[in-house]
Amino acid sequence: MNRGSFLSSASLAAIAAGAANAATAIPGGSNFVERKANFDAAGFIRAVNKPENIRQVWEAVSFHPAVFNNVKNGLNGLHFGFGYRPDRITVVFAPHGPSSAVTYADAIWEKYRIGEFLGIKDAAGKPIASNVYLRPPAIFQSTTDPDDPQSFFQDTSIETLQSRGVVFLTCHTAVEEQARAIVKGGFSPSGMSATDVADDILTNLIPGTHVVPAMIAAIAELQQRYHYSYLTLTFA
């Protein structure tokens, strides 16, 4: 092989490798139905299969972030009431359907007008423009008194729950379905396909989120293989 042929072959190999890397850069892949080859099984196992005394999975479908208060209360009850060490408690939050949006970064909320798309409004009746559920409000302090209303232990923000060991999942199927609805409803920039939107969402999730092929399947796996107890709440 001459130098020119070698360089040509090397260039083609680099292009192919780049394309492969681009394909795998999308958590869960770009297919409507996630394939096993695209599922980060090792990351999922590391997140959910830690040595624990308590394993609990919370399912959320309808968009009711008030459920975070219940998750917080559960953590406090297990820790302070039943006396379990915090590092021996694993809680998984399993949102799908509209609730998947709690795992979307601010850029996604803004770009696709998620608040308007899902009908999520603030106290003034205006669509919420960013993921206001992610960061702790300024009033919460890192105090050690769980009875203090402004204690770290009374904060229901996603980041604080994550710091207490709560694992957040994202449903690949829900993202793909929402992407189609976003495009159909005119909430995406002109020229974007549903695949473009889904890929954008999946690469712009809040830190620490694990993408699973389908949340219903993930919950079954958590119950059957990893012996998680299951909780869901119905809100009026």
VENSULKA-V540687 format. One record per residue. OMEGA is omega in whole degrees, 0 to 359 (none if undefined). BURIAL is I if it has 9 or more other C-alpha atoms within 8 Angstrom, else O. D_CENTER is the distance of its C-alpha to the mean C-alpha in whole Angstrom. Layout:
OMEGA/BURIAL/D_CENTER  OMEGA/BURIAL/D_CENTER
//
This chain:
179/O/50  186/O/51  180/O/49  179/O/48  179/O/46  180/I/44  179/O/43  180/O/42  180/O/40  179/O/38  179/O/37  180/O/36  179/O/34  178/O/33  180/O/32  179/O/30  178/O/28  179/O/27  179/O/26  179/O/24  179/O/22  181/O/21  183/I/20  180/I/18  178/O/17  179/I/14  182/I/11  179/I/12  186/I/15  176/I/17  176/O/18  176/O/18  182/O/17  178/I/16  181/I/18  182/O/19  182/O/20  182/I/16  178/I/14  183/I/14  182/O/15  179/O/17  178/O/13  181/I/12  179/O/16  183/O/16  190/O/13  187/I/14  176/O/18  178/O/19  185/O/22  170/I/22  182/O/24  174/O/21  186/I/18  177/I/16  178/I/14  176/I/13  175/I/12  179/I/12  176/I/13  184/O/15  178/O/14  181/O/15  174/O/13  178/O/17  179/I/15  176/I/14  178/O/18  177/O/18  178/I/15  179/I/17  178/O/21  178/O/20  180/I/19  180/I/23  180/I/24  183/I/24  188/I/24  183/O/27  182/O/29  173/O/29  177/O/29  174/I/26  181/O/25  181/O/22  176/O/21  179/I/22  173/I/19  176/I/16  176/I/14  176/I/10  190/I/8  180/I/8  169/I/7  190/I/9  181/I/12  182/I/12  177/I/9  185/I/7  179/O/8  179/I/7  180/I/4  178/I/7  180/I/10  183/I/13  179/O/15  177/I/13  183/I/14  186/I/17  185/I/18  176/I/17  186/I/18  179/I/15  178/I/17  181/I/20  183/I/18  181/O/17  180/O/20  187/I/18  177/I/21  184/O/22  180/O/25  179/O/27  180/O/26  178/O/24  178/I/21  189/I/18  182/I/18  180/I/15  184/I/12  183/O/15  188/I/12  190/I/11  179/I/14  174/I/17  184/O/20  185/O/23  184/O/25  182/I/23  179/O/25  178/O/25  182/O/28  181/O/28  182/O/29  179/I/27  179/O/29  180/O/29  179/O/27  179/I/26  169/I/25  184/I/22  176/I/22  180/I/22  181/I/19  179/I/16  181/I/14  182/I/10  178/I/12  177/I/15  177/I/13  180/I/11  177/O/15  174/O/16  180/I/14  180/I/11  179/I/9  177/I/5  173/I/4  182/I/4  179/I/7  180/I/10  179/I/12  179/I/11  180/I/10  180/I/14  179/O/15  179/I/14  178/I/15  179/I/19  178/O/19  179/I/18  181/I/21  182/O/23  178/O/23  181/O/24  179/I/21  176/I/21  182/O/23  176/O/26  179/O/26  175/I/23  177/O/22  178/I/19  177/I/19  182/O/19  180/I/16  179/I/14  179/I/14  180/I/14  185/I/11  178/I/9  179/I/11  176/I/10  177/I/6  181/O/7  175/O/8  181/O/8  178/I/4  180/I/6  177/I/7  185/I/9  177/I/12  187/I/12  178/I/11  178/O/14  180/O/15  179/I/13  177/I/14  178/O/18  179/I/17  180/I/16  188/I/19  187/O/21  188/O/21  171/I/20  174/O/21  169/I/18  188/O/20  177/I/18  170/O/18  180/O/17  175/O/18  180/O/20  177/O/21  none/O/24
//
